[in-house]
Amino acid sequence: MEKQHKSLCSSCYLCRMLSISRRGQEMPPSPIRKLVPYADAAKEKGLKVYHLNIGQPDIETPVIMMDAVRHNHLKVLEYSHSAGNESYRRKLTTYYKSVGIDVDVNQIIVTTGGSEAILFGFLACLDPGDEIIVPEPFYANYYGFAVAAGLKVVPITSYIETGFALPAIAEFEKKITPKTKAIMICNPNNPTGYLYSEEELNALKELIIKYNLYLFSDEAYREFCYEGKYFSAMHLKGVDENVILVDTISKRYSACGGRLGALITKNKLVIDAVMKFAQARLSPPSFAQIAAEAALDLPQDYLDTTRDEYKSRRDLIVQRLNTMKDVYCPNPGGAFYVMAKLPIDDCDLFCQWLLEKFNYNNQTVMVAPASGFYDNEALGKHEVRIAYVLNKQDLSIAMDCLELALQQYPGRTNQ
């Protein structure tokens, strides 16, 4: 199979960044973080803000990880191998085998967060002007990374009425052009929480074979599957050369600030190309690798207990939302997000109003406007993403705030 990537020069990332303005593309603002100044202002006024806008769990980072950093005996904080510490990568192979993914140490490149893995994968596998199909709503930073790599995101819309299930393969085929080089999914999905099934993944497999495409699979929420069975893109048969897996410790171990991820693929040419970018940025974070290596010694019940906690939070928030007048929220199969359709005129205005104008016992709630998760912002105009990352008591109070806010909001609509 002939691959699309080419040998990469050391300056191509800079060249692509410099060409962004010439192509008329813009780096989009984060729908998750763009309202932070309003939240800060609300706090300065004395309001307590319940942060359901961002996937920052309140579950404590495992002590074993923190102790590994506190009690290390390093004399010099050296560069690690550009691909990551070999001892960490070797332990990662054991972890991946435990979830049915058989890879060796040379098929893993440790990255500065899952974000760097995505960007390196885009830069290594695709050329400026190439197209990548992404089901929307999608994690907003995919668009930003695509802009940085000079790519065009081609959205294919999934709908809240179907729980954001994968669109029909026939709809994908309508989007494919000679410039189409890849498809990207997030499974379980951020922002929708949808869990793609084995059948859906196998349907995508036939498509990537037919059109010789890469399949990028972001599996940051692998451990958090509640309805249905986790099935990785790496479980697909016969497409080892096509699949690029993106992973991170951020959500699995509540270690978002560690900024440690990984790119995994059995395609040696892709690994070789990604390695050039890894070498250019020297090495991934050393202390985070120490912490993450220690985390791999955690017993399985740590992940089971964490999953059960998120499932109970999901059940609470879905139940609360669907009892609110004119609100609809599908029951997500994984991750720790829900998308909810609200009786509001404009999600951006509503989310800002919550922080500027609403007050319930000196409290308010911050959620993410769904417009920023769609290529066409109008599609998410009446939706918000909610991250159920707080304990159930705080979630209940946040839902009290939201329910009252919907009754008071001047732009409430009758749906």
C-alpha positions in Angstrom: 0.0 0.0 0.0 1.4 3.3 -1.0 1.3 5.9 1.8 0.6 9.6 1.4 3.2 11.0 3.7 6.5 12.3 2.4 9.9 13.0 3.8 9.6 16.0 6.1 12.1 18.8 6.3 12.9 20.4 9.7 11.3 23.7 8.6 7.9 22.5 7.3 6.0 23.1 10.6 7.2 26.7 10.6 6.3 27.0 6.9 2.8 25.7 7.6 2.3 28.0 10.5 3.4 31.0 8.4 1.0 30.1 5.6 -2.1 30.0 7.8 -3.0 33.6 7.2 -2.3 33.3 3.5 -4.9 30.5 3.2 -7.5 32.6 5.1 -7.8 30.1 7.9 -7.9 31.1 11.5 -7.0 29.4 14.7 -10.4 29.1 16.4 -11.0 30.1 20.0 -11.6 27.3 22.5 -15.3 26.9 23.3 -14.1 25.4 26.6 -11.9 28.2 27.7 -13.0 31.4 25.9 -15.5 32.3 28.7 -12.8 32.1 31.4 -12.6 35.9 31.8 -16.3 36.0 32.6 -15.9 33.2 35.1 -13.0 35.1 36.7 -15.1 38.2 36.9 -17.9 36.3 38.5 -15.6 34.9 41.2 -14.2 38.4 41.9 -17.8 39.4 42.7 -18.0 36.6 45.2 -19.9 34.0 43.2 -19.0 30.3 43.4 -18.7 28.9 39.9 -19.4 25.2 39.3 -17.0 24.4 36.4 -18.7 21.9 34.1 -17.2 23.5 31.1 -13.9 21.6 31.0 -12.8 18.0 31.4 -10.8 18.6 34.6 -11.8 15.8 37.0 -12.0 16.4 40.7 -10.8 12.8 41.5 -7.4 12.9 43.1 -4.4 11.9 41.1 -3.2 8.5 42.5 -0.8 8.9 45.4 1.6 6.4 43.8 2.1 8.9 40.9 2.8 11.8 43.2 5.1 9.8 45.4 7.1 8.6 42.4 8.0 12.3 41.7 8.4 13.4 45.3 10.7 10.5 46.2 12.8 10.2 43.1 16.6 10.4 43.5 17.5 12.1 40.3 20.7 14.2 40.5 20.2 15.7 37.1 16.9 16.3 35.3 18.1 15.0 31.9 16.5 14.8 28.6 14.7 11.5 28.1 14.9 9.6 24.8 12.9 11.6 22.2 10.5 8.7 22.0 10.1 8.6 25.8 11.9 6.6 28.5 12.3 3.0 27.3 11.3 1.7 30.7 8.0 3.6 30.4 7.3 2.4 26.9 8.0 -1.2 27.8 5.5 -1.0 30.6 3.0 0.7 28.3 3.2 -2.4 26.0 2.0 -4.5 28.9 -0.8 -2.1 29.6 -1.9 -2.1 25.9 -1.8 -5.9 25.8 -4.2 -5.9 28.8 -6.8 -4.1 26.6 -6.1 -6.3 23.6 -3.6 -4.1 21.7 -0.4 -5.9 20.8 2.4 -3.4 20.2 6.1 -3.3 20.8 8.2 -0.6 22.4 9.3 0.7 19.0 5.7 1.4 17.9 5.1 3.9 20.7 6.3 7.5 20.8 5.6 9.3 24.1 4.3 12.9 23.5 3.6 16.1 25.4 0.0 15.3 25.9 -2.4 13.7 23.5 -2.4 17.1 21.7 1.2 16.7 20.5 0.4 13.2 19.3 -2.4 14.5 17.2 -0.3 17.3 15.7 2.7 15.1 15.1 0.4 12.6 13.4 -1.2 15.2 11.2 2.2 16.7 10.2 3.8 13.3 9.5 0.9 11.7 7.5 -0.7 14.6 5.6 0.5 17.4 3.4 -0.8 21.1 3.4 -4.1 21.2 1.6 -5.0 17.6 2.3 -8.5 17.0 3.8 -9.4 15.0 6.9 -13.0 14.0 7.6 -14.2 14.3 11.2 -17.6 13.5 12.6 -19.1 16.6 14.3 -19.6 17.8 16.9 -15.9 17.2 17.5 -13.2 18.1 20.1 -12.5 21.8 19.1 -8.8 21.5 19.2 -8.8 19.0 16.2 -9.6 22.0 14.1 -6.8 24.0 15.6 -4.3 21.2 15.1 -5.5 20.9 11.5 -5.0 24.6 10.9 -1.5 24.4 12.3 -0.7 21.5 9.9 -2.3 23.3 6.9 -5.1 20.8 6.6 -8.8 21.2 5.8 -11.3 19.7 8.2 -14.3 18.3 6.4 -17.1 17.7 8.9 -19.7 15.1 8.7 -22.6 15.8 11.0 -24.0 13.5 13.7 -27.2 14.4 15.4 -28.5 14.6 19.0 -31.7 12.8 18.0 -29.7 9.7 17.3 -27.4 10.1 20.3 -24.6 11.3 18.0 -24.2 7.8 16.4 -21.7 7.5 13.6 -23.2 8.9 10.3 -23.9 6.4 7.6 -20.9 5.3 5.5 -22.7 6.6 2.4 -22.6 10.0 4.0 -18.8 9.7 4.4 -18.4 8.7 0.8 -20.1 11.9 -0.3 -17.4 13.9 1.4 -14.4 12.0 -0.1 -12.4 13.9 -2.7 -8.9 13.3 -4.2 -7.6 15.4 -1.4 -9.1 13.2 1.3 -6.3 11.5 3.2 -7.7 10.6 6.6 -10.7 10.2 9.0 -10.5 11.1 12.7 -12.6 9.8 15.5 -12.7 10.1 19.3 -13.9 6.9 21.0 -15.5 7.3 23.5 -16.3 10.7 22.1 -15.6 14.1 23.4 -17.8 16.1 23.4 -20.8 13.8 23.0 -19.9 10.8 25.1 -21.0 8.5 22.3 -19.3 5.1 22.3 -18.6 3.7 18.8 -19.4 0.0 18.4 -17.4 -2.7 16.8 -19.8 -2.7 13.9 -19.3 1.0 13.3 -15.5 0.7 13.5 -15.6 -2.2 11.0 -17.7 -0.1 8.6 -15.0 2.6 8.8 -12.4 -0.1 8.1 -13.9 -0.9 4.8 -13.9 2.8 3.9 -10.3 3.4 4.7 -9.3 0.3 2.8 -11.4 1.3 -0.3 -9.9 4.8 -0.4 -6.5 4.2 1.2 -7.0 6.5 4.1 -5.5 6.9 7.5 -7.7 6.4 10.5 -6.8 8.6 13.5 -8.4 7.3 16.7 -8.3 9.4 19.9 -8.9 7.0 22.8 -8.3 9.2 25.7 -11.4 8.0 27.5 -10.9 4.2 26.9 -11.4 3.3 30.5 -14.7 5.0 30.8 -17.2 2.9 28.9 -20.6 2.4 30.5 -23.0 1.0 27.9 -21.5 -1.4 25.3 -18.0 -2.8 24.9 -14.8 -0.8 24.3 -13.5 -1.6 20.8 -10.3 0.1 19.7 -9.3 1.0 16.1 -6.2 -1.1 16.9 -8.4 -4.1 17.2 -9.4 -3.9 13.5 -7.9 -6.6 11.3 -5.9 -6.0 8.1 -5.4 -2.2 8.5 -2.3 -2.0 10.7 -0.6 0.4 8.2 -3.6 2.8 8.3 -4.4 3.2 12.0 -2.9 5.9 14.2 -3.8 5.7 17.9 -3.7 8.7 20.1 -3.6 8.3 23.9 -3.0 10.3 27.1 -2.8 9.8 30.9 -4.8 13.0 31.5 -8.2 11.5 32.0 -7.3 7.9 32.9 -5.3 9.0 36.0 -6.7 12.5 36.5 -3.4 13.9 35.6 -4.2 16.6 33.0 -1.4 18.8 34.1 1.2 16.1 33.5 0.9 16.7 29.8 1.8 13.2 28.8 0.4 11.3 25.9 1.5 8.8 23.2 1.2 8.1 19.5 1.0 4.4 18.7 1.0 2.8 15.2 2.4 -0.3 13.5 3.2 1.7 10.5 7.0 2.0 10.6 7.2 4.8 8.0 4.8 6.9 10.1 6.8 6.2 13.3 10.0 7.2 11.5 8.4 10.5 10.3 6.9 11.3 13.7 10.2 10.6 15.3 11.7 13.5 13.4 9.2 15.9 15.1 9.9 14.2 18.4 13.6 14.8 18.0 13.0 18.4 17.0 11.2 19.1 20.3 13.9 17.1 22.1 11.9 15.0 24.7 8.6 14.6 26.5 8.2 15.8 30.1 10.5 13.8 32.5 8.6 14.1 35.8 5.3 13.1 34.0 7.0 10.0 32.6 8.1 9.0 36.1 4.6 9.5 37.4 3.0 7.7 34.5 5.3 4.7 34.8 4.4 4.4 38.5 0.7 4.6 37.6 1.0 1.4 35.5 1.5 -0.5 38.8 -2.0 0.5 40.0 -4.3 -2.4 40.5 -7.2 -2.9 38.1 -9.7 -2.0 40.7 -8.5 1.6 40.7 -9.8 2.0 37.1 -12.9 0.0 37.9 -13.7 2.2 40.9 -13.1 5.4 38.9 -15.3 4.2 36.1 -18.1 3.3 38.5 -17.9 6.8 40.0 -18.2 8.5 36.6 -21.1 6.2 35.6 -23.0 7.2 38.8 -22.4 10.9 38.0 -23.6 10.3 34.4 -26.8 8.7 35.6 -27.4 11.6 37.9 -26.9 14.4 35.4 -28.8 12.7 32.6 -31.7 12.1 34.9 -31.7 15.7 36.1 -31.4 17.2 32.6 -34.2 15.2 31.1 -36.6 16.2 33.9 -36.1 19.9 33.1 -38.8 21.4 30.9 -37.9 21.3 27.2 -34.4 19.9 27.8 -33.2 16.8 26.0 -30.0 14.9 26.8 -29.2 11.5 25.2 -27.6 8.9 27.5 -23.9 8.7 26.5 -22.1 5.3 26.5 -18.7 6.6 27.7 -16.3 9.5 28.5 -17.5 12.0 31.0 -19.5 14.5 28.9 -23.1 15.0 27.8 -24.5 17.2 25.1 -27.9 18.7 26.0 -30.4 20.5 23.9 -31.8 23.5 25.8 -34.7 25.9 25.1 -32.4 28.9 24.5 -31.9 31.3 21.6 -28.1 31.2 21.5 -25.7 29.0 23.5 -22.9 31.5 23.5 -25.1 34.2 24.8 -26.6 31.9 27.4 -23.3 30.6 28.7 -22.0 34.2 29.0 -25.3 35.3 30.7 -24.9 32.5 33.3 -21.6 34.1 34.4 -22.5 37.7 34.0 -26.1 38.0 35.1 -27.3 34.8 36.9 -27.0 34.3 40.6 -28.5 31.6 42.7 -27.5 31.8 46.4 -24.2 33.4 45.2 -23.6 30.5 42.9 -23.7 29.8 39.1 -22.6 27.2 36.7 -20.2 27.3 33.7 -20.9 25.0 30.7 -19.4 25.0 27.2 -21.4 26.4 24.3 -21.8 23.6 21.7 -21.3 26.0 18.8 -17.6 25.7 19.1 -17.7 21.9 18.6 -19.3 22.2 15.2 -17.8 23.5 11.9 -21.1 25.2 11.3 -21.7 27.0 14.5 -25.4 27.3 13.8 -25.8 23.5 14.3 -24.9 23.8 18.0 -26.8 27.0 18.6 -29.2 25.4 21.1 -26.8 22.9 22.7 -24.2 22.9 25.4 -21.6 20.4 26.5 -21.5 19.5 30.2 -18.5 17.7 31.8 -19.6 15.7 34.8 -16.3 16.0 36.5 -17.5 17.1 40.0 -18.7 15.1 42.9 -22.4 14.3 42.9 -23.3 16.8 45.6 -21.7 19.6 43.5 -23.3 18.3 40.4 -26.8 18.4 42.0 -26.3 22.0 43.0 -25.0 22.9 39.6 -28.1 21.3 38.1 -30.3 23.3 40.5 -28.5 26.4 39.1 -29.0 25.4 35.5 -32.7 24.6 36.0 -33.5 27.9 37.6 -31.3 29.7 35.0 -33.4 28.2 32.2 -36.5 29.6 33.8 -35.1 33.1 34.2 -33.1 33.4 31.0 -34.5 36.3 28.8 -33.7 34.4 25.6 -35.6 31.2 26.5 -37.5 29.7 23.6 -40.4 27.4 23.3 -39.2 24.2 21.7 
